[in-house]
Structures are given as structure tokens and as C-alpha cells.
Amino acid sequence: MINKKHVKEILYLLNSVEELYFAEICNNIPEAHKGSINRTLQELYDFKMVSKREEGTAKLSKTFYSITDLGKESLKFYELEKEVETKYNITE
């Protein structure tokens, strides 16, 4: 899951704030298609790496996302990856 496209950006983004709603996440990752972000968020939710809550009525609802403890733990993999790349001078 953590190697999927945009997962890293979404987790770091959610880790930097208390919560964001879908449009705010999309605005912060402009190179990603909204459908792709939506699928990724659903997968992150299914894997319990993010939580979500809905606010408003059925027609005017906003879904807010926040990172879970598991999501925060997953960020350690990205930090380890960066550390290894730096140590061994690996570039993409």
C-alpha cells in the first residue's frame, strides 16, 4: 500500500494538519486526478491508515480525513527509505 502513487503525499499532508476535507487534499496534490485521490483515500481508509468523518446533509456533505496511528507509523518507512538513499547516495 505504501508504494502506491500519491500515498506518501497524502499521508505527509494529513500528518501536518488535524484533518482535511477531500477538496483540500486535491488542491494540495494538483498533479493527481481527483478520481485517483478518491480511490487512494478509500484504500487508505480500508487499511486503517486514515480515518474519515462526514459532516452535513446527504446532498451537501463534506468528508474529512485524518491520519491514524497506523498511518503515522507507516511514515517511518518513508523516513527509512530516505535515510538509506542518503547513506548510499542513491538517486532516482
N, C-alpha and C positions, 0 to 999 in steps of 0.2 A: 504494500500500500504506500509506503513512504517514498517509493521510487516513481510513483505516478506523476504525471505532469501537473504542475501547479499546487501540489500538496504542500511542498516546502513553503511556498509563498503564502498560502492560506494559513498554515499553522503559525508561521512567524508573525503574520499580520494579526491574527487573533490573540497571539501571546502578548502583543504590545498594547492591547486595549481590553476593557472589560467584556464588551460584546459589540458586534456589528450586525447590521441587517444586510440582506442579500445585495442590494444595490450599492451599498458602501464597499462591500468586498469586490464587486465587479469594477467599481471606479478605481480601486487601488491596484487592480491587475488588468489594465486596459488591453494588454495583448491577448488576453484569453477571451474566448467566446462565452457568452452567458450560459449557454446550454452545457458547455464543458464544466464551468464552475459549479453549476447546479448539480450535475452528476457527481462531481468530486466531493462536494459538500455532503451529498446523500451517502456516499460511500464512507466518508469520514465519520458521519453520524452512525452508520451501521456498524463500524468498527469501534465505536465509542471513543473516538478521538476528539470529537466536538459534540457539544450539546446544542439544542435549539429550543426556542420558545416562540410561540406565536402570540401576536397582540393585535387586537382589532376585530372587526367583523369578517365574515367569510369573503365578502367582496373587497374589503379594504384592509386585509390583514398584512402584517409585516412579520417576516420570520427573522428572528435574531439568533445569531450563532456566537458561541463562546468556546474556548479551548478547554478540554477536560484535563485531569491529571495525567491520563494516558497520553494525550496529545502533547503535553509538556514533556513527558518522559521521552517521547519519540523525537523531540527536538535534539536530544543528546546524540542521536545517530548522525544528524547533520553536523553537529559540532565535532564529533569524532572524525567524520569524513574530511572536514576542513583541516583538522589537526594533522591527519595522515597526509593529505595533499601538500600541506605546507612543509611538513617534516621531510618528505621525499621529493619535494619540488615537482609535483605532478600538476600539469595544467591540462585543461580540457581542450 
